[in-house]
Amino acid sequence: MTPLPPSVHRCLPRMLRGGVTVAALLAGMLPAFGANAADAADAADAASTLEKIRQRGELKTGMQYVAPEFVPGTANKFRTPENIEQALAQDLARRLGVKAVAVTTGSARDGALLKSRKADLLLALASGKDAGPGDTVIVATGYVAAPMAIMRSDTTIKTWEQLKGRSVCVPQGSRHAGLAARYGATEKPYRAAADALLGLRIGACDATIHDAALLEELLRLPEWKKFSARLAPAPGAGTPLAFVLPAGDAKARAWFEQVAQEWQASGALQQQLRLMARNIAFEVYLDQDVPDCH
């Protein structure tokens, strides 16, 4: 039990003569002591976030879409995840020496996952202005997501508005799902990026929409020269991909800021995009059993 301060001991006889009981006095003081203890516990909990992750042996990262895990022997072929989040989460886990666990969020910014501790952080499209006061902090990774469409090089589609009435292949986990529909196009969902791009090559769709950063890497490959027509992102259409962290953990925030700086300084993000593009292109090549529809 916490001892009473000396000032209370000096004033206690006078307070008791005034009709204040010891029980009432203690009852009035306990909430303050309890609040201080709770604050201290919260601070200790926040300060040990990274240590707890290491002790648990896994880093739980929330992201908008988690690609289904590949199961050998099933009809579904291995597919490279369409978004960069899973690769980044793997690198974070490697740095911490733990297992990476991907958690699907209910939305791009599902703060409930952080509050319930079902996720240690989110990888989401967000900027600093999106952070709730005293709720979360935003640390930009250096990656910016912006929608771009690619088409056969002889396409008559020159503007986003000209997608009206056309068909567009979209990976089911695409962050840009619904964009083509807003222009009046018919969206065809595919299991993964490779499948959507294969649909474009064999003529199942007039266009494919995906992140510009990844598609630009894909179009550097010579076998994609015939499909290099593009609708570039509109000015200001890009949104930063960021770490969304619980507020109050300065140590964890500093660690994630350092990781983001290292990714940007080393060119790791671009290297990862280049690897993803090559892997996806190879998956398309393996599955394309009909000539390019061109």
C-alpha positions in Angstrom: 0.0 0.0 0.0 1.3 3.5 -0.9 2.2 5.5 2.3 0.4 8.7 2.9 2.4 11.9 2.2 3.8 13.8 5.2 1.4 16.7 4.5 -1.5 14.4 4.9 -0.2 13.1 8.3 0.1 16.7 9.5 -3.4 17.6 8.4 -5.1 14.4 9.3 -6.1 15.3 12.9 -7.7 18.5 11.7 -9.5 16.8 8.9 -10.9 14.1 11.2 -12.2 16.8 13.6 -13.9 18.3 10.6 -15.9 15.1 10.1 -13.8 13.6 7.3 -13.2 9.9 7.9 -10.0 8.0 7.1 -12.0 5.8 4.7 -13.4 8.8 2.8 -10.0 10.4 2.7 -8.4 7.3 1.2 -11.2 6.8 -1.2 -10.7 10.3 -2.6 -7.0 9.6 -3.1 -7.1 6.1 -4.6 -8.2 7.1 -8.1 -5.3 9.4 -8.5 -2.8 6.7 -7.4 -4.6 4.2 -9.7 -4.4 6.6 -12.7 -0.7 7.1 -12.1 -0.1 3.4 -11.9 -2.1 2.8 -15.1 -0.1 5.5 -16.9 3.1 4.0 -15.8 2.0 0.6 -17.1 0.9 2.0 -20.4 4.3 3.7 -20.8 6.2 0.6 -20.0 4.0 -1.4 -22.4 4.7 1.1 -25.2 8.4 1.2 -24.5 8.7 -2.5 -24.9 6.8 -3.0 -28.2 9.8 -4.1 -30.2 11.0 -6.3 -27.4 7.6 -8.0 -27.1 7.5 -8.6 -30.8 10.9 -10.3 -30.5 9.8 -12.3 -27.5 6.6 -13.4 -29.3 8.6 -14.4 -32.3 6.3 -12.9 -34.9 5.5 -9.5 -36.4 1.8 -9.0 -37.2 1.4 -6.6 -40.1 -2.1 -5.4 -41.2 -2.6 -4.8 -44.9 -5.6 -4.2 -47.1 -5.2 -7.5 -49.0 -3.3 -10.7 -48.1 -2.7 -13.0 -51.1 -3.8 -16.6 -50.4 -1.0 -18.8 -49.3 0.3 -21.1 -52.0 -0.5 -24.8 -51.3 1.6 -27.3 -53.3 -0.4 -29.9 -55.1 -3.5 -27.8 -55.6 -4.9 -26.5 -58.8 -3.9 -22.9 -58.0 -0.4 -22.0 -59.3 2.1 -20.0 -57.3 1.6 -16.3 -57.9 3.7 -13.3 -56.9 1.7 -11.0 -54.6 0.4 -8.1 -56.6 1.3 -5.5 -53.9 4.6 -4.6 -52.3 3.3 -4.7 -48.7 4.0 -8.4 -48.2 7.6 -8.1 -49.3 8.1 -5.1 -47.0 6.5 -7.0 -44.1 8.9 -9.9 -44.7 11.9 -7.5 -44.6 10.7 -6.0 -41.3 10.3 -9.4 -39.8 13.8 -10.4 -41.0 15.3 -7.3 -39.4 13.7 -8.2 -36.1 14.6 -11.9 -36.4 10.9 -13.0 -36.2 8.3 -14.6 -38.4 6.1 -12.4 -40.6 2.4 -12.7 -40.1 0.1 -10.8 -42.5 -3.3 -9.8 -41.3 -6.1 -8.6 -43.6 -7.5 -5.2 -42.5 -11.2 -4.4 -42.9 -10.2 -1.2 -44.7 -7.0 0.6 -45.7 -6.9 2.2 -42.3 -8.3 -0.2 -39.8 -7.3 1.3 -36.4 -9.3 -1.3 -34.6 -6.6 -3.8 -35.4 -4.1 -1.8 -33.5 -6.3 -1.1 -30.6 -7.2 -4.8 -30.2 -3.5 -5.7 -30.8 -4.4 -8.1 -33.5 -1.7 -6.2 -35.5 1.5 -4.5 -34.4 1.3 -2.0 -37.3 -0.5 -1.4 -40.5 1.0 -0.9 -44.0 -1.6 1.3 -45.5 -2.1 4.2 -47.9 -1.9 7.2 -45.6 -0.3 10.6 -45.2 0.5 12.5 -42.0 -2.8 14.4 -42.1 -4.7 11.1 -41.8 -3.4 10.4 -38.3 -5.9 10.7 -35.6 -4.9 13.0 -32.7 -3.2 11.0 -30.0 -4.3 7.8 -31.8 -1.8 6.8 -34.5 1.4 8.1 -36.0 2.3 7.9 -39.7 5.7 7.1 -41.1 6.1 7.2 -44.9 7.9 4.2 -46.4 9.0 6.1 -49.5 6.7 4.1 -51.8 3.8 6.0 -53.5 0.9 4.1 -55.0 -0.8 5.6 -58.1 -3.1 3.9 -60.6 -1.9 3.4 -64.2 -3.5 1.5 -67.1 -1.6 -0.3 -69.7 -3.0 -1.5 -73.1 -1.9 -2.9 -76.4 0.2 -0.5 -78.3 -2.3 -0.1 -81.1 -5.2 0.8 -78.8 -7.6 3.6 -79.6 -7.9 4.4 -75.8 -6.1 7.7 -75.2 -7.8 9.0 -72.0 -9.3 7.6 -68.9 -12.7 8.6 -70.0 -12.4 6.5 -73.1 -12.4 3.4 -70.9 -16.2 3.7 -70.9 -17.8 0.5 -72.4 -14.4 -1.3 -72.4 -13.3 -4.2 -70.3 -10.5 -3.9 -67.7 -8.6 -6.8 -66.0 -8.0 -6.1 -62.3 -6.3 -8.3 -59.7 -8.8 -9.1 -57.0 -6.5 -7.6 -54.4 -5.9 -4.4 -56.3 -6.0 -1.2 -54.3 -7.4 0.4 -57.5 -10.4 -1.9 -57.8 -13.5 0.1 -58.8 -11.5 2.9 -60.5 -12.3 1.7 -64.0 -15.9 1.2 -63.1 -16.1 4.8 -62.2 -15.2 5.6 -65.8 -17.9 3.3 -67.1 -15.7 0.3 -67.8 -16.5 -3.4 -67.0 -14.0 -4.7 -64.5 -13.0 -8.4 -64.6 -11.4 -9.6 -61.4 -8.5 -12.1 -61.6 -6.8 -14.0 -58.8 -3.5 -12.3 -59.1 -1.6 -9.7 -61.1 -0.1 -12.3 -63.4 -3.6 -13.6 -64.3 -4.9 -10.1 -65.0 -1.9 -9.3 -67.2 -2.3 -12.6 -69.0 -5.9 -11.6 -69.7 -4.6 -8.5 -71.3 -2.1 -10.3 -73.5 -4.6 -12.9 -74.8 -7.3 -10.3 -75.5 -9.7 -11.0 -72.7 -9.6 -7.3 -71.7 -8.8 -4.0 -73.3 -6.7 -2.8 -70.4 -5.2 -3.6 -67.0 -4.9 -1.2 -64.1 -2.3 -1.6 -61.4 0.3 0.5 -59.4 2.2 2.7 -61.8 5.5 1.9 -60.1 5.2 -1.8 -60.7 3.8 -1.5 -64.3 6.6 0.9 -65.2 9.1 -1.8 -64.2 7.2 -4.4 -66.2 7.2 -2.3 -69.4 11.0 -2.1 -69.3 11.0 -5.7 -70.3 11.3 -6.2 -74.1 8.5 -8.8 -74.2 6.0 -6.1 -73.1 6.8 -3.7 -75.8 3.6 -4.5 -77.7 1.6 -3.6 -74.5 3.3 -0.3 -73.7 0.4 2.0 -74.3 -0.5 3.6 -71.0 -2.8 6.0 -69.2 -0.6 7.8 -66.8 -1.7 8.6 -63.2 -3.5 11.9 -62.9 -1.5 14.7 -61.2 -1.7 14.3 -57.5 -3.3 10.8 -57.8 -0.5 9.1 -55.8 -0.8 8.2 -52.1 2.1 7.3 -49.9 2.3 3.8 -48.5 3.0 4.3 -44.8 3.6 2.5 -41.5 0.6 3.3 -39.3 1.7 2.8 -35.7 0.1 3.2 -32.3 0.9 6.6 -30.8 3.1 6.8 -27.7 5.9 4.5 -28.6 8.8 6.8 -29.5 11.3 3.9 -29.6 9.3 1.9 -32.2 8.6 5.0 -34.3 12.3 5.8 -34.4 13.1 2.2 -35.5 10.5 2.3 -38.4 11.7 5.7 -39.5 15.3 4.4 -39.7 14.1 1.4 -41.7 12.2 3.6 -44.2 15.3 5.8 -44.6 17.5 2.8 -45.3 15.0 1.5 -47.9 15.1 4.8 -49.7 18.8 5.3 -49.4 19.7 1.9 -50.7 17.1 1.8 -53.5 15.6 -1.3 -51.9 12.1 -0.4 -52.9 12.9 -0.1 -56.6 14.9 -3.3 -56.4 11.9 -5.1 -54.9 9.6 -3.7 -57.7 12.0 -4.9 -60.3 12.1 -8.4 -58.9 8.3 -8.5 -58.6 7.9 -7.3 -62.2 10.3 -10.0 -63.5 8.7 -12.7 -61.5 5.2 -11.7 -62.6 6.3 -11.5 -66.3 7.8 -15.0 -66.0 4.5 -16.4 -64.5 2.6 -14.8 -67.5 5.1 -16.4 -69.9 4.7 -19.8 -68.4 0.9 -19.7 -68.7 0.4 -18.0 -72.1 -0.5 -20.9 -74.4 -2.0 -18.8 -77.1 -0.4 -16.0 -79.2 -0.6 -12.4 -78.1 -3.9 -10.9 -79.3 -2.4 -8.1 -81.2 
